[in-house]
């Protein structure tokens, strides 16, 4: 499906779908993981259309609704459960962006996903399995007790996930040159979600774990920070397996459902529980919307944090009691 000129500056879509999708992705600042997901989501829609001899350029919101309802009835082969509302909504969101691109190219008059009935996804809920601060401590202890040629690498990766709350893509995307110092702080620089350049400080523990790993890192002086024995960049799947194995070793219940993102959730929850301001946690996590940060805070409904207690204590102080 290629984009070709038509009359009066209007464009049509025909040929290879891959060309249109790649042009759309090249027009956006996305991580490689997101690009892979978007390619898969658009390919799924085009396959669905082909199976019904439906021209995707003539699809209406009714067709998108039918596709969404079919997605909601599908079973994820990995989990054995139906696709969640969040997963369906994400697929439709990517598809909507694809059609927005076609609208700008004047290949279609309107975005059919815009009028579709998308599943409701609460902004106050996340399906990620979280960890308590004590469970994070136990997981870090398991990493410390880990043995083998990759043990130091494992400790450094888990320390960065736990102490900085990095996304797994941010972690595996780090290069040696991203580690540095700034105004007395040891730092790491990386490209966050949305293509935004970001920097974070290294805690003493994370810095020590990273230094120990760099002392035995098998590759050259530059290139990927976390590498395999052959010098290849560690991929996100290896980090998923590592987190689950260490959680199992630490005796954490439900270790099979944990992910590197569980540590990111724990970072937000623990930071808020320790009194870190919401805007500071938001900045650290790279969230554009504070509501996203609040969703990561698993302890936000704790009655101990009700501001009524703070106001009452202040009233007592004013009264001189």
N, C-alpha and C positions, 0 to 999 in steps of 0.2 A: 504494500500500500504506500505509494509514493505521492508526494505533493507535486502537482503539475499546474502550470499557469492555465487559466481560462480567460474568458473575455473580461474586459474592463477591470483587470486587477483581481478578479475573483479566482480562487484556486479550487481545484478538485482533488479528490484523494482516490488513487487507484494504483495498482501494482503491489508492492510489498509492504505489509503492515509493519515489519521491523524497521523500515526506514522512517516511517512517521513516528513510531514510538521512540526511536533513538534521537530524532530531531527534537521531540518533546522533552526527553530527559536531558538533552544537552542544553536546553533552554532554562533548566532549573538547577539550583544548588542543592544537591542531594548526596547523601553518603552512598557508597557502593551497595551496602546492604539494602537501602531503600530503593535504589535503582533496580536491583534484582527483584524485589517484591513487586514494584510497579510493573515491570515487564511481565511478570507472572500473572498479575491481576488483569492487565489488558489482554494478554493472550487467552486467559480464561473466558473473558467476555466475547472476544472474537470467535473463539471456538464454539461457544454457546450460540452465537448468531449464525455461524456456518451450519451448525446442526439443524437449524430451522430455516435455512435459506433466507435469512434476514440480512439485508444490507445495513451494516452498522451506521452508515451515514443517513439512513432513513428511519432509524430506531426512534421510538417515542418513549415518553416516561412510562407508558403502560408496559412496554417491553422491558424496561429497566426494573419495574416493579416485579414482573414475572421472574426475571433473573434473580432478583434479591430474595424472593420467596423460595426459589430453588436452592440458593446458597444456604438459607436458614435451615433447610431440611437435610443438607449434606452432613456426613459424618467424617470427622477428621480421623484418618487412619492411624495417626500417632497416638491420639488420646482415646479414640473409641467413642467420643462424644460429638454432638452436633456442633457446628461452627457457632461461636459465641456472637452475640450482637455486636460486640466491639470489632471482631474480625470481619464480619459482613460490612459494617460501617466503614472500616478502613479500606476494604476492597472497592467500595462504591466511591469513597473519597478520591482514591487514585484514578478511578475511571472518570470521575467528574473533572479532575484536573486535565486529563487527556482530551476530553471533549472541549474544555475551555480553550485549549491550545488550537483545536480545529476551528472553533468559532473565530478566534483571532486571525486564523488563516483564511477565513471565509469559506471553509470547506463545508461547514454546516451552519444553518441559520441560528440554531439555539442548542443549548446543552440539555439533552434529554434527562440527565441525572438530576438536574436542578429541580425538576418538578416531581421527582420520584419520592416514594414513601420509604425513607431510610429508617432503619431500626433505631430506637432510642437507646443512647448510651449515657448513663449518668456520669457527669464530670466529678462526682463525689465518690466514685468507686474505681478500683483497679483490680484486675484479675490476678496480678502478680502476687505470688506467695511471699509474704514478708518474713523478716527475722527480728527477734528481739535483740537488744544490746548484748545480753548474755549469750545468745546463740552466735552472734558475730564473734564474740570473744572466743567461744569454743571452736569456731571454724578457723580463726587465726591460730589458735593453739594447735589444731590439727595440722595446719600448714607448717607450723614451726617444727612439729614432730615428723614431718614427711621426710622420707629418705629417697635416695636415688640420684642419678645425674641431673635431673631437672628440678630437684627440690628447691634450690635457691631461686630459680625462675618462678616457680609456683608461689613461693612466699612473697616475692616482689609483686606479682600480678594481683594476688589476693589483697595485699596491703593497699595497693592503689585503688582497688574496687571498694574496699571497706572505708578507708580514711578519706577518700576524695569523692566517692559516689559516682565514679565515671561510668558512662555507658560502655558496654563491651566493645562496640565499634571504635570508640575513642581510645580505649585501652590498646587494642591490637593494632590500631593505626599509628601509634606512637613510633617515632624514629629516635635514634640515639641523640641527634642534634636538637631534639625537642626538650631535652633535659638541660637546665641551666640555672642561673641565679639572677636575682633582681632585688635591689635595695635590701640586701641582707637575708633574703629568703631564697631557699632552693625551690625551683619551680619546674613545671612541665607545661609546654605549650602544645595545643592541638586544635584541630578544626572540629567544632561541635556541630550540633544539629542545625540545619539551615545554612551550612557553609560558613558559620561565624567563627573567626579566630578567637581562641580563648586561652587563658592561662590560669593555673591553680598552684597553690603552694604545696610543697611536700612536707608532711609531718616528719618529725625526727625518726619515728619507727619506719615509715614508708621510705624515707631517704636511706636509712641504714640497710633495709632489705634490698633496695635498688642497687646500692653500692656493692653489697655482697654478690649480687647477681652479675653486675657488670664486671666484677673481677674474674668471673669464669665464663662470661659470654663467649660462645664459640666462633662468632663471626668477626668481621673487621671492625674498624674504628667508627664506621658510620652505617647507615642503612636501618632496617627495622630494629626497634629496641628489643622486642621479645621474639626470639628466633628458636627454631627447632635445632636439633643436633646437626642437620644438614645446612643450616643457615637460612632456611625459608621462614617467612613471617608466620608466627603462630596465628591460627584462624580462630574465629569466634566459637566454632563448635568445640574446639579443644578446651576453651575456657568454660563452656557449659559443663563439659564432662568433669573438669577439675573441680568446679564448685560443688557439684553433686557428690563426687567421690569424697571430698574433704568433709562435707556435711554428713555423709554416711559414717565416716571414720569418727566424727565428733558425736555421733549418736543423736543427731537432730532428726526429730520425727518429720516425715513427709519429705525427706531429702530428694526423692525422685522427682518432685515437682518444683524444686528450687532452680534458680537461674542466676546469672550474674546480676540481673536487674533486681533480684531480692536484696542484694547488698546495697543497691542504690536507694531502694525504699527504706532500708534500715538506716542509711545515712541521714535521710530527711527526717525520719521519725525521731531518731536519737538527738539530732541537732535541735529540733524544736523542744524536745523534752528537757534538754539542758539549758533552755532559755535563749537560744539563738533566734534573733529576729527573723520573721518570715521573709522579709525582703533580702536579708543576707543569705538565707538558704536558697531562695529563688535565684539569686545571682550566682551562687556556687554551682547550682545544678544547671544553669543555662536555660531556665524556663522564661519564655516571653510573657506568660500569663501566670499570676500568682495562684490562680485556681488550680493549675496543674500541680504546683508545689504542695498545695493543701491536700490534694488527692494522694500524694506520696506520704503524707504525715499520718501514719496509722493510729497515732495516739491523740488525734485532734478532738475526739469525742470523750476523752477522759474527763470525768467530772471534777477531778482534782485541779484541772486547769480552768475551771469556770471563772471568768473575770469577776463574778459576784464576790468571791472570796477576797480578791485583791482590793476591791472597792471597800468592802466591809473592814478590812484590816487598816486601810488608809483612814477611814472614818474614826476608828478607835484611836489611831495615833493623833489625829487632830483634836480629839476630845481629851487627850493627855492621860489616857488610862494606861 
